[in-house]
């Protein structure tokens, strides 16, 4: 993975297959990845762990994107 930069990418649905693939590519491109899950936080956390283990920068979050208050936090 490239050295982390100040660029951040929120990947909604990162706990699924397509979102995971997108998050991994963004991490390879040097972005700090915020891996989003609605209800499968453990899958998003595993993805963030994989990205960090490969030398990237990532964190996992879980919230309902249709909930305005949760999305604002």
PDB file of N, CA, C and O in Angstrom:
ATOM      1  N   UNK A   1       0.847  -1.174   0.000  1.00  0.00           N
ATOM      2  CA  UNK A   1       0.000   0.000   0.000  1.00  0.00           C
ATOM      3  C   UNK A   1       0.894   1.239   0.000  1.00  0.00           C
ATOM      4  O   UNK A   1       2.001   1.232   0.539  1.00  0.00           O
ATOM      5  N   UNK A   2       0.390   2.279  -0.609  1.00  0.00           N
ATOM      6  CA  UNK A   2       1.112   3.541  -0.617  1.00  0.00           C
ATOM      7  C   UNK A   2       1.035   4.190   0.754  1.00  0.00           C
ATOM      8  O   UNK A   2       0.159   3.875   1.560  1.00  0.00           O
ATOM      9  N   UNK A   3       1.975   5.107   1.006  1.00  0.00           N
ATOM     10  CA  UNK A   3       1.953   5.820   2.274  1.00  0.00           C
ATOM     11  C   UNK A   3       0.655   6.612   2.388  1.00  0.00           C
ATOM     12  O   UNK A   3       0.228   7.231   1.414  1.00  0.00           O
ATOM     13  N   UNK A   4       0.023   6.605   3.553  1.00  0.00           N
ATOM     14  CA  UNK A   4      -1.234   7.334   3.724  1.00  0.00           C
ATOM     15  C   UNK A   4      -1.057   8.823   3.461  1.00  0.00           C
ATOM     16  O   UNK A   4      -0.005   9.391   3.755  1.00  0.00           O
ATOM     17  N   UNK A   5      -2.065   9.437   2.918  1.00  0.00           N
ATOM     18  CA  UNK A   5      -2.070  10.877   2.676  1.00  0.00           C
ATOM     19  C   UNK A   5      -3.207  11.494   3.468  1.00  0.00           C
ATOM     20  O   UNK A   5      -3.873  10.823   4.256  1.00  0.00           O
ATOM     21  N   UNK A   6      -3.417  12.775   3.246  1.00  0.00           N
ATOM     22  CA  UNK A   6      -4.517  13.436   3.933  1.00  0.00           C
ATOM     23  C   UNK A   6      -5.846  13.189   3.231  1.00  0.00           C
ATOM     24  O   UNK A   6      -6.885  13.662   3.693  1.00  0.00           O
ATOM     25  N   UNK A   7      -5.829  12.458   2.127  1.00  0.00           N
ATOM     26  CA  UNK A   7      -7.072  12.148   1.419  1.00  0.00           C
ATOM     27  C   UNK A   7      -7.835  11.069   2.176  1.00  0.00           C
ATOM     28  O   UNK A   7      -7.257  10.076   2.618  1.00  0.00           O
ATOM     29  N   UNK A   8      -9.138  11.278   2.319  1.00  0.00           N
ATOM     30  CA  UNK A   8     -10.000  10.320   3.008  1.00  0.00           C
ATOM     31  C   UNK A   8     -11.097   9.877   2.070  1.00  0.00           C
ATOM     32  O   UNK A   8     -11.556  10.638   1.218  1.00  0.00           O
ATOM     33  N   UNK A   9     -11.512   8.629   2.240  1.00  0.00           N
ATOM     34  CA  UNK A   9     -12.605   8.098   1.424  1.00  0.00           C
ATOM     35  C   UNK A   9     -13.563   7.335   2.326  1.00  0.00           C
ATOM     36  O   UNK A   9     -13.179   6.366   2.982  1.00  0.00           O
ATOM     37  N   UNK A  10     -14.819   7.783   2.351  1.00  0.00           N
ATOM     38  CA  UNK A  10     -15.866   7.057   3.060  1.00  0.00           C
ATOM     39  C   UNK A  10     -16.485   6.092   2.059  1.00  0.00           C
ATOM     40  O   UNK A  10     -17.055   6.511   1.051  1.00  0.00           O
ATOM     41  N   UNK A  11     -16.373   4.809   2.338  1.00  0.00           N
ATOM     42  CA  UNK A  11     -16.918   3.791   1.444  1.00  0.00           C
ATOM     43  C   UNK A  11     -18.142   3.192   2.113  1.00  0.00           C
ATOM     44  O   UNK A  11     -18.028   2.383   3.034  1.00  0.00           O
ATOM     45  N   UNK A  12     -19.321   3.599   1.640  1.00  0.00           N
ATOM     46  CA  UNK A  12     -20.543   3.025   2.185  1.00  0.00           C
ATOM     47  C   UNK A  12     -20.700   1.615   1.650  1.00  0.00           C
ATOM     48  O   UNK A  12     -20.371   1.335   0.497  1.00  0.00           O
ATOM     49  N   UNK A  13     -21.199   0.738   2.489  1.00  0.00           N
ATOM     50  CA  UNK A  13     -21.365  -0.652   2.078  1.00  0.00           C
ATOM     51  C   UNK A  13     -20.057  -1.417   2.009  1.00  0.00           C
ATOM     52  O   UNK A  13     -19.961  -2.417   1.297  1.00  0.00           O
ATOM     53  N   UNK A  14     -19.045  -0.960   2.743  1.00  0.00           N
ATOM     54  CA  UNK A  14     -17.734  -1.605   2.705  1.00  0.00           C
ATOM     55  C   UNK A  14     -17.742  -2.999   3.319  1.00  0.00           C
ATOM     56  O   UNK A  14     -16.774  -3.744   3.165  1.00  0.00           O
ATOM     57  N   UNK A  15     -18.812  -3.362   4.008  1.00  0.00           N
ATOM     58  CA  UNK A  15     -18.877  -4.696   4.613  1.00  0.00           C
ATOM     59  C   UNK A  15     -19.280  -5.754   3.586  1.00  0.00           C
ATOM     60  O   UNK A  15     -19.264  -6.947   3.888  1.00  0.00           O
ATOM     61  N   UNK A  16     -19.640  -5.328   2.385  1.00  0.00           N
ATOM     62  CA  UNK A  16     -20.003  -6.267   1.316  1.00  0.00           C
ATOM     63  C   UNK A  16     -18.874  -6.416   0.300  1.00  0.00           C
ATOM     64  O   UNK A  16     -17.848  -5.744   0.399  1.00  0.00           O
ATOM     65  N   UNK A  17     -19.067  -7.279  -0.651  1.00  0.00           N
ATOM     66  CA  UNK A  17     -18.019  -7.602  -1.618  1.00  0.00           C
ATOM     67  C   UNK A  17     -17.560  -6.450  -2.484  1.00  0.00           C
ATOM     68  O   UNK A  17     -16.359  -6.203  -2.590  1.00  0.00           O
ATOM     69  N   UNK A  18     -18.486  -5.737  -3.105  1.00  0.00           N
ATOM     70  CA  UNK A  18     -18.121  -4.636  -3.991  1.00  0.00           C
ATOM     71  C   UNK A  18     -17.509  -3.481  -3.199  1.00  0.00           C
ATOM     72  O   UNK A  18     -16.494  -2.914  -3.604  1.00  0.00           O
ATOM     73  N   UNK A  19     -18.125  -3.137  -2.075  1.00  0.00           N
ATOM     74  CA  UNK A  19     -17.583  -2.076  -1.235  1.00  0.00           C
ATOM     75  C   UNK A  19     -16.194  -2.409  -0.724  1.00  0.00           C
ATOM     76  O   UNK A  19     -15.332  -1.534  -0.642  1.00  0.00           O
ATOM     77  N   UNK A  20     -15.974  -3.672  -0.379  1.00  0.00           N
ATOM     78  CA  UNK A  20     -14.651  -4.111   0.080  1.00  0.00           C
ATOM     79  C   UNK A  20     -13.615  -3.911  -1.013  1.00  0.00           C
ATOM     80  O   UNK A  20     -12.524  -3.406  -0.750  1.00  0.00           O
ATOM     81  N   UNK A  21     -13.948  -4.305  -2.242  1.00  0.00           N
ATOM     82  CA  UNK A  21     -13.014  -4.164  -3.360  1.00  0.00           C
ATOM     83  C   UNK A  21     -12.679  -2.694  -3.609  1.00  0.00           C
ATOM     84  O   UNK A  21     -11.524  -2.349  -3.855  1.00  0.00           O
ATOM     85  N   UNK A  22     -13.688  -1.836  -3.544  1.00  0.00           N
ATOM     86  CA  UNK A  22     -13.461  -0.403  -3.733  1.00  0.00           C
ATOM     87  C   UNK A  22     -12.569   0.142  -2.621  1.00  0.00           C
ATOM     88  O   UNK A  22     -11.634   0.896  -2.890  1.00  0.00           O
ATOM     89  N   UNK A  23     -12.851  -0.234  -1.377  1.00  0.00           N
ATOM     90  CA  UNK A  23     -12.061   0.236  -0.241  1.00  0.00           C
ATOM     91  C   UNK A  23     -10.605  -0.205  -0.352  1.00  0.00           C
ATOM     92  O   UNK A  23      -9.695   0.575  -0.073  1.00  0.00           O
ATOM     93  N   UNK A  24     -10.387  -1.443  -0.755  1.00  0.00           N
ATOM     94  CA  UNK A  24      -9.008  -1.939  -0.898  1.00  0.00           C
ATOM     95  C   UNK A  24      -8.255  -1.158  -1.968  1.00  0.00           C
ATOM     96  O   UNK A  24      -7.083  -0.831  -1.782  1.00  0.00           O
ATOM     97  N   UNK A  25      -8.909  -0.856  -3.081  1.00  0.00           N
ATOM     98  CA  UNK A  25      -8.242  -0.095  -4.137  1.00  0.00           C
ATOM     99  C   UNK A  25      -7.936   1.327  -3.675  1.00  0.00           C
ATOM    100  O   UNK A  25      -6.853   1.849  -3.940  1.00  0.00           O
ATOM    101  N   UNK A  26      -8.881   1.946  -2.991  1.00  0.00           N
ATOM    102  CA  UNK A  26      -8.632   3.289  -2.478  1.00  0.00           C
ATOM    103  C   UNK A  26      -7.471   3.294  -1.492  1.00  0.00           C
ATOM    104  O   UNK A  26      -6.660   4.221  -1.497  1.00  0.00           O
ATOM    105  N   UNK A  27      -7.382   2.279  -0.655  1.00  0.00           N
ATOM    106  CA  UNK A  27      -6.268   2.170   0.287  1.00  0.00           C
ATOM    107  C   UNK A  27      -4.955   1.999  -0.469  1.00  0.00           C
ATOM    108  O   UNK A  27      -3.949   2.609  -0.105  1.00  0.00           O
ATOM    109  N   UNK A  28      -4.951   1.177  -1.519  1.00  0.00           N
ATOM    110  CA  UNK A  28      -3.744   1.000  -2.335  1.00  0.00           C
ATOM    111  C   UNK A  28      -3.321   2.313  -2.987  1.00  0.00           C
ATOM    112  O   UNK A  28      -2.136   2.550  -3.222  1.00  0.00           O
ATOM    113  N   UNK A  29      -4.297   3.154  -3.274  1.00  0.00           N
ATOM    114  CA  UNK A  29      -4.020   4.455  -3.882  1.00  0.00           C
ATOM    115  C   UNK A  29      -3.615   5.512  -2.859  1.00  0.00           C
ATOM    116  O   UNK A  29      -3.372   6.663  -3.223  1.00  0.00           O
ATOM    117  N   UNK A  30      -3.540   5.133  -1.583  1.00  0.00           N
ATOM    118  CA  UNK A  30      -3.044   6.020  -0.546  1.00  0.00           C
ATOM    119  C   UNK A  30      -4.076   6.760   0.268  1.00  0.00           C
ATOM    120  O   UNK A  30      -3.713   7.615   1.076  1.00  0.00           O
ATOM    121  N   UNK A  31      -5.346   6.465   0.085  1.00  0.00           N
ATOM    122  CA  UNK A  31      -6.397   7.127   0.870  1.00  0.00           C
ATOM    123  C   UNK A  31      -6.510   6.502   2.260  1.00  0.00           C
ATOM    124  O   UNK A  31      -6.241   5.316   2.453  1.00  0.00           O
ATOM    125  N   UNK A  32      -6.912   7.326   3.210  1.00  0.00           N
ATOM    126  CA  UNK A  32      -7.356   6.805   4.502  1.00  0.00           C
ATOM    127  C   UNK A  32      -8.797   6.363   4.265  1.00  0.00           C
ATOM    128  O   UNK A  32      -9.634   7.172   3.864  1.00  0.00           O
ATOM    129  N   UNK A  33      -9.089   5.102   4.506  1.00  0.00           N
ATOM    130  CA  UNK A  33     -10.405   4.542   4.215  1.00  0.00           C
ATOM    131  C   UNK A  33     -11.253   4.491   5.473  1.00  0.00           C
ATOM    132  O   UNK A  33     -10.829   3.976   6.507  1.00  0.00           O
ATOM    133  N   UNK A  34     -12.458   5.034   5.368  1.00  0.00           N
ATOM    134  CA  UNK A  34     -13.455   4.914   6.424  1.00  0.00           C
ATOM    135  C   UNK A  34     -14.458   3.885   5.906  1.00  0.00           C
ATOM    136  O   UNK A  34     -15.290   4.184   5.050  1.00  0.00           O
ATOM    137  N   UNK A  35     -14.365   2.684   6.435  1.00  0.00           N
ATOM    138  CA  UNK A  35     -15.183   1.562   5.964  1.00  0.00           C
ATOM    139  C   UNK A  35     -16.521   1.575   6.697  1.00  0.00           C
ATOM    140  O   UNK A  35     -16.576   1.363   7.908  1.00  0.00           O
ATOM    141  N   UNK A  36     -17.594   1.825   5.958  1.00  0.00           N
ATOM    142  CA  UNK A  36     -18.925   1.937   6.534  1.00  0.00           C
ATOM    143  C   UNK A  36     -19.675   0.609   6.465  1.00  0.00           C
ATOM    144  O   UNK A  36     -19.561  -0.143   5.497  1.00  0.00           O
ATOM    145  N   UNK A  37     -20.425   0.353   7.493  1.00  0.00           N
ATOM    146  CA  UNK A  37     -21.365  -0.772   7.517  1.00  0.00           C
ATOM    147  C   UNK A  37     -22.650  -0.272   8.148  1.00  0.00           C
ATOM    148  O   UNK A  37     -22.623   0.603   9.013  1.00  0.00           O
ATOM    149  N   UNK A  38     -23.755  -0.815   7.726  1.00  0.00           N
ATOM    150  CA  UNK A  38     -25.022  -0.474   8.367  1.00  0.00           C
ATOM    151  C   UNK A  38     -25.233  -1.365   9.581  1.00  0.00           C
ATOM    152  O   UNK A  38     -25.533  -0.874  10.669  1.00  0.00           O
ATOM    153  N   UNK A  39     -25.077  -2.672   9.400  1.00  0.00           N
ATOM    154  CA  UNK A  39     -25.315  -3.595  10.514  1.00  0.00           C
ATOM    155  C   UNK A  39     -24.201  -4.621  10.686  1.00  0.00           C
ATOM    156  O   UNK A  39     -24.187  -5.339  11.686  1.00  0.00           O
ATOM    157  N   UNK A  40     -23.277  -4.708   9.751  1.00  0.00           N
ATOM    158  CA  UNK A  40     -22.214  -5.722   9.815  1.00  0.00           C
ATOM    159  C   UNK A  40     -20.869  -5.077  10.169  1.00  0.00           C
ATOM    160  O   UNK A  40     -19.903  -5.170   9.412  1.00  0.00           O
ATOM    161  N   UNK A  41     -20.830  -4.420  11.335  1.00  0.00           N
ATOM    162  CA  UNK A  41     -19.619  -3.724  11.757  1.00  0.00           C
ATOM    163  C   UNK A  41     -18.421  -4.658  11.801  1.00  0.00           C
ATOM    164  O   UNK A  41     -17.305  -4.249  11.480  1.00  0.00           O
ATOM    165  N   UNK A  42     -18.639  -5.914  12.197  1.00  0.00           N
ATOM    166  CA  UNK A  42     -17.499  -6.839  12.291  1.00  0.00           C
ATOM    167  C   UNK A  42     -16.845  -7.052  10.926  1.00  0.00           C
ATOM    168  O   UNK A  42     -15.627  -7.218  10.858  1.00  0.00           O
ATOM    169  N   UNK A  43     -17.605  -7.052   9.858  1.00  0.00           N
ATOM    170  CA  UNK A  43     -17.032  -7.207   8.518  1.00  0.00           C
ATOM    171  C   UNK A  43     -16.250  -5.956   8.117  1.00  0.00           C
ATOM    172  O   UNK A  43     -15.170  -6.055   7.533  1.00  0.00           O
ATOM    173  N   UNK A  44     -16.795  -4.785   8.432  1.00  0.00           N
ATOM    174  CA  UNK A  44     -16.081  -3.540   8.141  1.00  0.00           C
ATOM    175  C   UNK A  44     -14.811  -3.441   8.978  1.00  0.00           C
ATOM    176  O   UNK A  44     -13.787  -2.955   8.498  1.00  0.00           O
ATOM    177  N   UNK A  45     -14.871  -3.896  10.221  1.00  0.00           N
ATOM    178  CA  UNK A  45     -13.688  -3.873  11.086  1.00  0.00           C
ATOM    179  C   UNK A  45     -12.614  -4.823  10.554  1.00  0.00           C
ATOM    180  O   UNK A  45     -11.426  -4.500  10.580  1.00  0.00           O
ATOM    181  N   UNK A  46     -13.032  -5.986  10.077  1.00  0.00           N
ATOM    182  CA  UNK A  46     -12.067  -6.932   9.497  1.00  0.00           C
ATOM    183  C   UNK A  46     -11.395  -6.326   8.268  1.00  0.00           C
ATOM    184  O   UNK A  46     -10.196  -6.511   8.061  1.00  0.00           O
ATOM    185  N   UNK A  47     -12.151  -5.612   7.463  1.00  0.00           N
ATOM    186  CA  UNK A  47     -11.587  -4.931   6.299  1.00  0.00           C
ATOM    187  C   UNK A  47     -10.578  -3.880   6.738  1.00  0.00           C
ATOM    188  O   UNK A  47      -9.476  -3.818   6.193  1.00  0.00           O
ATOM    189  N   UNK A  48     -10.936  -3.056   7.709  1.00  0.00           N
ATOM    190  CA  UNK A  48     -10.008  -2.039   8.212  1.00  0.00           C
ATOM    191  C   UNK A  48      -8.745  -2.685   8.761  1.00  0.00           C
ATOM    192  O   UNK A  48      -7.645  -2.172   8.552  1.00  0.00           O
ATOM    193  N   UNK A  49      -8.891  -3.795   9.454  1.00  0.00           N
ATOM    194  CA  UNK A  49      -7.735  -4.525   9.980  1.00  0.00           C
ATOM    195  C   UNK A  49      -6.844  -5.016   8.830  1.00  0.00           C
ATOM    196  O   UNK A  49      -5.619  -4.920   8.907  1.00  0.00           O
ATOM    197  N   UNK A  50      -7.460  -5.536   7.775  1.00  0.00           N
ATOM    198  CA  UNK A  50      -6.698  -6.015   6.620  1.00  0.00           C
ATOM    199  C   UNK A  50      -5.933  -4.877   5.952  1.00  0.00           C
ATOM    200  O   UNK A  50      -4.777  -5.046   5.565  1.00  0.00           O
ATOM    201  N   UNK A  51      -6.568  -3.731   5.818  1.00  0.00           N
ATOM    202  CA  UNK A  51      -5.913  -2.576   5.195  1.00  0.00           C
ATOM    203  C   UNK A  51      -4.729  -2.127   6.038  1.00  0.00           C
ATOM    204  O   UNK A  51      -3.653  -1.862   5.501  1.00  0.00           O
ATOM    205  N   UNK A  52      -4.912  -2.037   7.350  1.00  0.00           N
ATOM    206  CA  UNK A  52      -3.806  -1.628   8.222  1.00  0.00           C
ATOM    207  C   UNK A  52      -2.686  -2.655   8.209  1.00  0.00           C
ATOM    208  O   UNK A  52      -1.512  -2.286   8.232  1.00  0.00           O
ATOM    209  N   UNK A  53      -3.027  -3.936   8.172  1.00  0.00           N
ATOM    210  CA  UNK A  53      -2.009  -4.985   8.148  1.00  0.00           C
ATOM    211  C   UNK A  53      -1.156  -4.901   6.876  1.00  0.00           C
ATOM    212  O   UNK A  53       0.008  -5.302   6.871  1.00  0.00           O
ATOM    213  N   UNK A  54      -1.750  -4.379   5.805  1.00  0.00           N
ATOM    214  CA  UNK A  54      -1.036  -4.234   4.540  1.00  0.00           C
ATOM    215  C   UNK A  54      -0.295  -2.899   4.455  1.00  0.00           C
ATOM    216  O   UNK A  54       0.301  -2.586   3.424  1.00  0.00           O
ATOM    217  N   UNK A  55      -0.329  -2.115   5.529  1.00  0.00           N
ATOM    218  CA  UNK A  55       0.398  -0.855   5.560  1.00  0.00           C
ATOM    219  C   UNK A  55      -0.440   0.375   5.265  1.00  0.00           C
ATOM    220  O   UNK A  55       0.093   1.481   5.180  1.00  0.00           O
ATOM    221  N   UNK A  56      -1.737   0.198   5.109  1.00  0.00           N
ATOM    222  CA  UNK A  56      -2.617   1.322   4.825  1.00  0.00           C
ATOM    223  C   UNK A  56      -3.198   1.918   6.087  1.00  0.00           C
ATOM    224  O   UNK A  56      -2.809   1.561   7.199  1.00  0.00           O
ATOM    225  N   UNK A  57      -4.130   2.826   5.901  1.00  0.00           N
ATOM    226  CA  UNK A  57      -4.773   3.529   7.000  1.00  0.00           C
ATOM    227  C   UNK A  57      -6.282   3.377   6.846  1.00  0.00           C
ATOM    228  O   UNK A  57      -6.837   3.674   5.788  1.00  0.00           O
ATOM    229  N   UNK A  58      -6.945   2.912   7.904  1.00  0.00           N
ATOM    230  CA  UNK A  58      -8.391   2.676   7.806  1.00  0.00           C
ATOM    231  C   UNK A  58      -9.022   2.620   9.179  1.00  0.00           C
ATOM    232  O   UNK A  58      -8.365   2.370  10.189  1.00  0.00           O
ATOM    233  N   UNK A  59     -10.324   2.863   9.179  1.00  0.00           N
ATOM    234  CA  UNK A  59     -11.144   2.708  10.378  1.00  0.00           C
ATOM    235  C   UNK A  59     -12.509   2.214   9.939  1.00  0.00           C
ATOM    236  O   UNK A  59     -12.875   2.345   8.771  1.00  0.00           O
ATOM    237  N   UNK A  60     -13.256   1.653  10.862  1.00  0.00           N
ATOM    238  CA  UNK A  60     -14.587   1.135  10.553  1.00  0.00           C
ATOM    239  C   UNK A  60     -15.627   1.917  11.349  1.00  0.00           C
ATOM    240  O   UNK A  60     -15.405   2.271  12.507  1.00  0.00           O
ATOM    241  N   UNK A  61     -16.767   2.180  10.708  1.00  0.00           N
ATOM    242  CA  UNK A  61     -17.877   2.862  11.356  1.00  0.00           C
ATOM    243  C   UNK A  61     -19.175   2.160  10.980  1.00  0.00           C
ATOM    244  O   UNK A  61     -19.259   1.508   9.940  1.00  0.00           O
ATOM    245  N   UNK A  62     -20.173   2.295  11.824  1.00  0.00           N
ATOM    246  CA  UNK A  62     -21.490   1.720  11.522  1.00  0.00           C
ATOM    247  C   UNK A  62     -22.558   2.734  11.870  1.00  0.00           C
ATOM    248  O   UNK A  62     -22.610   3.238  12.992  1.00  0.00           O
ATOM    249  N   UNK A  63     -23.408   3.030  10.904  1.00  0.00           N
ATOM    250  CA  UNK A  63     -24.555   3.893  11.126  1.00  0.00           C
ATOM    251  C   UNK A  63     -25.494   3.752   9.937  1.00  0.00           C
ATOM    252  O   UNK A  63     -25.104   3.258   8.878  1.00  0.00           O
ATOM    253  N   UNK A  64     -26.715   4.183  10.119  1.00  0.00           N
ATOM    254  CA  UNK A  64     -27.725   4.134   9.070  1.00  0.00           C
ATOM    255  C   UNK A  64     -27.631   5.425   8.268  1.00  0.00           C
ATOM    256  O   UNK A  64     -27.933   6.495   8.796  1.00  0.00           O
ATOM    257  N   UNK A  65     -27.219   5.351   7.007  1.00  0.00           N
ATOM    258  CA  UNK A  65     -27.026   6.565   6.210  1.00  0.00           C
ATOM    259  C   UNK A  65     -28.342   7.291   5.933  1.00  0.00           C
ATOM    260  O   UNK A  65     -28.327   8.458   5.543  1.00  0.00           O
ATOM    261  N   UNK A  66     -29.472   6.623   6.125  1.00  0.00           N
ATOM    262  CA  UNK A  66     -30.757   7.297   5.943  1.00  0.00           C
ATOM    263  C   UNK A  66     -31.196   8.068   7.172  1.00  0.00           C
ATOM    264  O   UNK A  66     -32.202   8.777   7.130  1.00  0.00           O
ATOM    265  N   UNK A  67     -30.452   7.942   8.277  1.00  0.00           N
ATOM    266  CA  UNK A  67     -30.742   8.649   9.521  1.00  0.00           C
ATOM    267  C   UNK A  67     -29.895   9.915   9.545  1.00  0.00           C
ATOM    268  O   UNK A  67     -28.688   9.853   9.779  1.00  0.00           O
ATOM    269  N   UNK A  68     -30.522  11.057   9.306  1.00  0.00           N
ATOM    270  CA  UNK A  68     -29.793  12.326   9.233  1.00  0.00           C
ATOM    271  C   UNK A  68     -28.961  12.623  10.454  1.00  0.00           C
ATOM    272  O   UNK A  68     -27.827  13.085  10.328  1.00  0.00           O
ATOM    273  N   UNK A  69     -29.494  12.372  11.636  1.00  0.00           N
ATOM    274  CA  UNK A  69     -28.752  12.658  12.872  1.00  0.00           C
ATOM    275  C   UNK A  69     -27.526  11.757  12.998  1.00  0.00           C
ATOM    276  O   UNK A  69     -26.455  12.213  13.396  1.00  0.00           O
ATOM    277  N   UNK A  70     -27.683  10.493  12.662  1.00  0.00           N
ATOM    278  CA  UNK A  70     -26.548   9.565  12.743  1.00  0.00           C
ATOM    279  C   UNK A  70     -25.492   9.915  11.694  1.00  0.00           C
ATOM    280  O   UNK A  70     -24.294   9.803  11.955  1.00  0.00           O
ATOM    281  N   UNK A  71     -25.932  10.335  10.518  1.00  0.00           N
ATOM    282  CA  UNK A  71     -24.999  10.681   9.456  1.00  0.00           C
ATOM    283  C   UNK A  71     -24.232  11.949   9.750  1.00  0.00           C
ATOM    284  O   UNK A  71     -23.105  12.111   9.281  1.00  0.00           O
ATOM    285  N   UNK A  72     -24.817  12.852  10.515  1.00  0.00           N
ATOM    286  CA  UNK A  72     -24.156  14.108  10.837  1.00  0.00           C
ATOM    287  C   UNK A  72     -23.072  13.930  11.888  1.00  0.00           C
ATOM    288  O   UNK A  72     -22.156  14.747  11.973  1.00  0.00           O
ATOM    289  N   UNK A  73     -23.162  12.890  12.676  1.00  0.00           N
ATOM    290  CA  UNK A  73     -22.189  12.663  13.743  1.00  0.00           C
ATOM    291  C   UNK A  73     -20.933  12.162  13.189  1.00  0.00           C
ATOM    292  O   UNK A  73     -19.986  11.909  13.934  1.00  0.00           O
TER     293      UNK A  73
END
